[in-house]
């Protein structure tokens, strides 16, 4: 049973404007501070990118994702300008991203606008860097070109990966027997579960460290 092929064909048959709009909305939400911990923008983009089976589809998806990522980064920057260093003390940052926030501010201090470009390719840091840039006082005229360039490169990279994965999945499914396909699928699920468990443990350690630090300072 060609499960992957059936799913990809169903996905590719969806109305393209709606699929692209939904992907853009996920990416915009991920790029806005705080929502990046909730909205699966990168995962949604990779799934949607499997539908980029023609040059026009590829270009349209890249364009929409680039614009939405840039807009999301700009919103994060404005939030950082508005609230400043107080953002680090918010419950959301304390729970999910203290290390990412500190890393983002450290990179910004050392690299300036270049940090905005390269942070686009770093999970968690990507979500926090725009707000950290606004907090640090980096001029918007320097922030915007770096954010836009990073968004374009990031979108092209991920749409290319998604399109390639979709094609590779179809070919692999044809080559594998049903039993082998189930084994591969189980292995993938196991890897995903292990990664999720490790992330959860790392998050708990970070929360405990923050709690210990708060207790020591009080």
C-alpha positions as a Markdown table, in Angstrom:
| # | Residue | x | y | z |
|---|---|---|---|---|
| 1 | Unk | 0.0 | 0.0 | 0.0 |
| 2 | Unk | 1.6 | 3.3 | -1.1 |
| 3 | Unk | 0.8 | 5.3 | 2.0 |
| 4 | Unk | 3.4 | 8.0 | 1.4 |
| 5 | Unk | 2.6 | 8.4 | -2.2 |
| 6 | Unk | -1.1 | 8.7 | -1.5 |
| 7 | Unk | -0.5 | 11.2 | 1.3 |
| 8 | Unk | 1.7 | 13.4 | -0.9 |
| 9 | Unk | -0.7 | 13.2 | -3.8 |
| 10 | Unk | -3.5 | 14.2 | -1.5 |
| 11 | Unk | -1.4 | 17.1 | -0.2 |
| 12 | Unk | -0.4 | 18.3 | -3.6 |
| 13 | Unk | -4.1 | 18.2 | -4.7 |
| 14 | Unk | -5.1 | 20.7 | -2.0 |
| 15 | Unk | -5.9 | 24.2 | -3.2 |
| 16 | Unk | -2.4 | 25.8 | -3.5 |
| 17 | Unk | -3.4 | 29.3 | -2.3 |
| 18 | Unk | -4.8 | 28.0 | 0.9 |
| 19 | Unk | -1.8 | 25.7 | 1.5 |
| 20 | Unk | 0.7 | 28.5 | 0.9 |
| 21 | Unk | -1.3 | 30.9 | 3.1 |
| 22 | Unk | -1.5 | 28.4 | 6.0 |
| 23 | Unk | 2.3 | 27.8 | 5.7 |
| 24 | Unk | 3.0 | 31.5 | 5.6 |
| 25 | Unk | 0.9 | 32.0 | 8.7 |
| 26 | Unk | 2.7 | 29.3 | 10.6 |
| 27 | Unk | 6.1 | 30.7 | 9.7 |
| 28 | Unk | 5.0 | 34.2 | 10.7 |
| 29 | Unk | 3.7 | 32.9 | 14.0 |
| 30 | Unk | 7.0 | 31.0 | 14.6 |
| 31 | Unk | 9.1 | 34.1 | 13.9 |
| 32 | Unk | 7.1 | 36.2 | 16.4 |
| 33 | Unk | 8.6 | 36.1 | 19.9 |
| 34 | Unk | 6.9 | 33.5 | 22.1 |
| 35 | Unk | 4.9 | 31.8 | 19.4 |
| 36 | Unk | 8.0 | 30.1 | 18.0 |
| 37 | Unk | 7.8 | 27.7 | 21.0 |
| 38 | Unk | 4.3 | 26.7 | 20.0 |
| 39 | Unk | 3.8 | 27.1 | 16.2 |
| 40 | Unk | 5.4 | 24.3 | 14.2 |
| 41 | Unk | 6.5 | 26.7 | 11.4 |
| 42 | Unk | 9.6 | 24.8 | 10.3 |
| 43 | Unk | 7.8 | 21.4 | 10.3 |
| 44 | Unk | 4.8 | 22.9 | 8.5 |
| 45 | Unk | 7.1 | 24.4 | 5.9 |
| 46 | Unk | 8.9 | 21.1 | 5.2 |
| 47 | Unk | 5.5 | 19.3 | 4.7 |
| 48 | Unk | 4.1 | 22.0 | 2.5 |
| 49 | Unk | 7.4 | 22.1 | 0.5 |
| 50 | Unk | 6.7 | 18.5 | -0.7 |
| 51 | Unk | 4.1 | 20.1 | -2.9 |
| 52 | Unk | 6.7 | 22.3 | -4.7 |
| 53 | Unk | 6.7 | 20.0 | -7.7 |
| 54 | Unk | 7.1 | 22.8 | -10.3 |
| 55 | Unk | 9.1 | 26.0 | -10.6 |
| 56 | Unk | 6.1 | 28.3 | -10.1 |
| 57 | Unk | 5.0 | 26.5 | -7.0 |
| 58 | Unk | 8.6 | 26.6 | -5.7 |
| 59 | Unk | 9.0 | 30.3 | -6.3 |
| 60 | Unk | 5.6 | 31.3 | -4.9 |
| 61 | Unk | 6.2 | 29.3 | -1.7 |
| 62 | Unk | 9.7 | 30.7 | -1.2 |
| 63 | Unk | 8.4 | 34.3 | -1.8 |
| 64 | Unk | 5.4 | 33.9 | 0.7 |
| 65 | Unk | 7.6 | 32.3 | 3.3 |
| 66 | Unk | 10.3 | 34.9 | 3.0 |
| 67 | Unk | 7.9 | 37.8 | 3.4 |
| 68 | Unk | 6.1 | 36.2 | 6.3 |
| 69 | Unk | 9.4 | 35.4 | 8.1 |
| 70 | Unk | 10.6 | 39.0 | 7.6 |
| 71 | Unk | 7.3 | 40.4 | 8.9 |
| 72 | Unk | 7.4 | 38.0 | 11.9 |
| 73 | Unk | 11.0 | 39.1 | 12.7 |
| 74 | Unk | 10.0 | 42.8 | 12.4 |
| 75 | Unk | 7.2 | 42.2 | 14.9 |
| 76 | Unk | 9.6 | 40.6 | 17.3 |
| 77 | Unk | 12.0 | 43.5 | 16.8 |
| 78 | Unk | 9.3 | 46.0 | 17.7 |
| 79 | Unk | 8.3 | 44.0 | 20.8 |
| 80 | Unk | 11.9 | 44.1 | 21.9 |
| 81 | Unk | 12.1 | 47.9 | 21.3 |
| 82 | Unk | 8.9 | 48.4 | 23.2 |
| 83 | Unk | 9.6 | 46.2 | 26.3 |
| 84 | Unk | 13.4 | 46.1 | 26.4 |
| 85 | Unk | 15.4 | 43.9 | 28.8 |
| 86 | Unk | 12.2 | 43.2 | 30.8 |
| 87 | Unk | 11.3 | 40.5 | 28.2 |
| 88 | Unk | 14.0 | 38.2 | 29.7 |
| 89 | Unk | 12.1 | 38.1 | 33.0 |
| 90 | Unk | 8.8 | 37.2 | 31.5 |
| 91 | Unk | 7.4 | 33.8 | 32.3 |
| 92 | Unk | 7.5 | 32.6 | 28.7 |
| 93 | Unk | 11.2 | 33.3 | 28.3 |
| 94 | Unk | 12.0 | 32.0 | 31.7 |
| 95 | Unk | 10.2 | 28.8 | 31.0 |
| 96 | Unk | 11.4 | 28.1 | 27.4 |
| 97 | Unk | 14.2 | 30.3 | 26.3 |
| 98 | Unk | 16.5 | 31.9 | 28.9 |
| 99 | Unk | 19.6 | 30.1 | 27.4 |
| 100 | Unk | 18.4 | 31.0 | 23.9 |
| 101 | Unk | 17.9 | 34.6 | 24.9 |
| 102 | Unk | 21.3 | 34.9 | 26.5 |
| 103 | Unk | 22.9 | 33.2 | 23.4 |
| 104 | Unk | 21.1 | 35.6 | 21.1 |
| 105 | Unk | 22.1 | 38.7 | 23.0 |
| 106 | Unk | 25.7 | 37.5 | 23.2 |
| 107 | Unk | 25.9 | 36.9 | 19.4 |
| 108 | Unk | 24.3 | 40.3 | 18.8 |
| 109 | Unk | 26.8 | 42.0 | 21.0 |
| 110 | Unk | 29.7 | 40.3 | 19.1 |
| 111 | Unk | 28.4 | 40.2 | 15.5 |
| 112 | Unk | 25.8 | 43.0 | 15.2 |
| 113 | Unk | 23.5 | 42.7 | 12.2 |
| 114 | Unk | 25.3 | 39.6 | 11.0 |
| 115 | Unk | 23.9 | 37.8 | 14.0 |
| 116 | Unk | 20.4 | 38.4 | 12.8 |
| 117 | Unk | 21.2 | 36.7 | 9.5 |
| 118 | Unk | 22.9 | 33.6 | 11.0 |
| 119 | Unk | 20.4 | 33.3 | 13.8 |
| 120 | Unk | 17.7 | 32.5 | 11.2 |
| 121 | Unk | 19.3 | 29.0 | 10.9 |
| 122 | Unk | 19.4 | 28.3 | 14.7 |
| 123 | Unk | 16.3 | 26.8 | 16.4 |
| 124 | Unk | 15.0 | 28.7 | 19.4 |
| 125 | Unk | 17.6 | 31.4 | 18.9 |
| 126 | Unk | 15.8 | 32.2 | 15.6 |
| 127 | Unk | 12.7 | 33.1 | 17.5 |
| 128 | Unk | 14.4 | 35.2 | 20.2 |
| 129 | Unk | 17.0 | 37.1 | 18.2 |
| 130 | Unk | 14.6 | 39.8 | 16.6 |
| 131 | Unk | 13.3 | 40.8 | 20.1 |
| 132 | Unk | 16.9 | 40.7 | 21.5 |
| 133 | Unk | 18.0 | 42.9 | 18.6 |
| 134 | Unk | 15.2 | 45.4 | 19.4 |
| 135 | Unk | 16.2 | 45.3 | 23.0 |
| 136 | Unk | 19.9 | 45.8 | 22.2 |
| 137 | Unk | 19.2 | 49.0 | 20.3 |
| 138 | Unk | 20.3 | 47.7 | 16.9 |
| 139 | Unk | 19.0 | 50.2 | 14.3 |
| 140 | Unk | 16.1 | 48.9 | 12.3 |
| 141 | Unk | 17.8 | 50.0 | 9.0 |
| 142 | Unk | 20.5 | 47.5 | 9.8 |
| 143 | Unk | 18.2 | 44.8 | 11.2 |
| 144 | Unk | 15.7 | 44.7 | 8.3 |
| 145 | Unk | 18.2 | 43.9 | 5.4 |
| 146 | Unk | 19.8 | 41.2 | 7.6 |
| 147 | Unk | 16.5 | 39.7 | 8.6 |
| 148 | Unk | 15.2 | 39.7 | 5.0 |
| 149 | Unk | 18.4 | 38.1 | 3.6 |
| 150 | Unk | 18.3 | 35.4 | 6.3 |
| 151 | Unk | 14.6 | 34.8 | 5.6 |
| 152 | Unk | 15.2 | 34.4 | 1.8 |
| 153 | Unk | 18.1 | 32.0 | 2.3 |
| 154 | Unk | 16.3 | 30.0 | 5.0 |
| 155 | Unk | 13.1 | 29.7 | 2.9 |
| 156 | Unk | 15.0 | 28.5 | -0.2 |
| 157 | Unk | 16.9 | 26.0 | 1.8 |
| 158 | Unk | 13.9 | 24.5 | 3.5 |
| 159 | Unk | 11.6 | 24.5 | 0.5 |
| 160 | Unk | 14.4 | 22.7 | -1.4 |
| 161 | Unk | 14.8 | 20.2 | 1.4 |
| 162 | Unk | 11.1 | 19.5 | 1.6 |
| 163 | Unk | 10.7 | 19.1 | -2.2 |
| 164 | Unk | 13.7 | 16.7 | -2.2 |
| 165 | Unk | 12.3 | 14.7 | 0.7 |
| 166 | Unk | 9.0 | 14.3 | -0.9 |
| 167 | Unk | 10.5 | 12.9 | -4.1 |
| 168 | Unk | 12.9 | 10.7 | -2.2 |
| 169 | Unk | 10.1 | 9.3 | 0.0 |
| 170 | Unk | 8.2 | 8.3 | -3.2 |
| 171 | Unk | 11.2 | 6.5 | -4.6 |
| 172 | Unk | 12.0 | 4.8 | -1.3 |
| 173 | Unk | 8.5 | 3.6 | -1.0 |
| 174 | Unk | 8.6 | 2.0 | -4.4 |
| 175 | Unk | 11.9 | 0.3 | -3.6 |
| 176 | Unk | 11.0 | -1.1 | -0.1 |
| 177 | Unk | 8.6 | -4.0 | 0.6 |
| 178 | Unk | 5.8 | -3.4 | 3.0 |
| 179 | Unk | 7.7 | -5.1 | 5.9 |
| 180 | Unk | 10.9 | -3.1 | 5.3 |
| 181 | Unk | 8.8 | 0.1 | 5.1 |
| 182 | Unk | 7.3 | -0.7 | 8.5 |
| 183 | Unk | 10.7 | -1.3 | 10.0 |
| 184 | Unk | 12.0 | 2.0 | 8.6 |
| 185 | Unk | 8.9 | 3.8 | 9.9 |
| 186 | Unk | 9.4 | 2.3 | 13.4 |
| 187 | Unk | 13.0 | 3.4 | 13.4 |
| 188 | Unk | 12.0 | 7.0 | 12.5 |
| 189 | Unk | 9.4 | 7.1 | 15.2 |
| 190 | Unk | 11.9 | 5.8 | 17.7 |
| 191 | Unk | 14.4 | 8.5 | 16.8 |
| 192 | Unk | 11.8 | 11.2 | 17.1 |
| 193 | Unk | 10.7 | 9.9 | 20.5 |
| 194 | Unk | 14.3 | 9.8 | 21.8 |
| 195 | Unk | 14.8 | 13.4 | 20.6 |
| 196 | Unk | 11.6 | 14.6 | 22.3 |
| 197 | Unk | 12.6 | 12.9 | 25.6 |
| 198 | Unk | 16.0 | 14.5 | 25.5 |
| 199 | Unk | 14.5 | 17.9 | 24.8 |
| 200 | Unk | 12.0 | 17.5 | 27.7 |
| 201 | Unk | 14.8 | 16.5 | 30.0 |
| 202 | Unk | 17.0 | 19.5 | 28.9 |
| 203 | Unk | 14.0 | 21.8 | 29.5 |
| 204 | Unk | 13.4 | 20.4 | 33.0 |
| 205 | Unk | 17.1 | 20.9 | 33.8 |
| 206 | Unk | 16.9 | 24.5 | 32.6 |
| 207 | Unk | 13.8 | 25.2 | 34.6 |
| 208 | Unk | 15.4 | 23.7 | 37.7 |
| 209 | Unk | 18.5 | 25.8 | 37.2 |
| 210 | Unk | 16.4 | 28.9 | 36.9 |
| 211 | Unk | 14.5 | 28.0 | 40.0 |
| 212 | Unk | 17.7 | 27.4 | 41.9 |
| 213 | Unk | 19.1 | 30.7 | 40.8 |
| 214 | Unk | 16.0 | 32.5 | 41.8 |
| 215 | Unk | 16.1 | 30.8 | 45.3 |
| 216 | Unk | 19.7 | 31.7 | 45.7 |
| 217 | Unk | 19.0 | 35.4 | 44.9 |
| 218 | Unk | 16.0 | 35.7 | 47.1 |
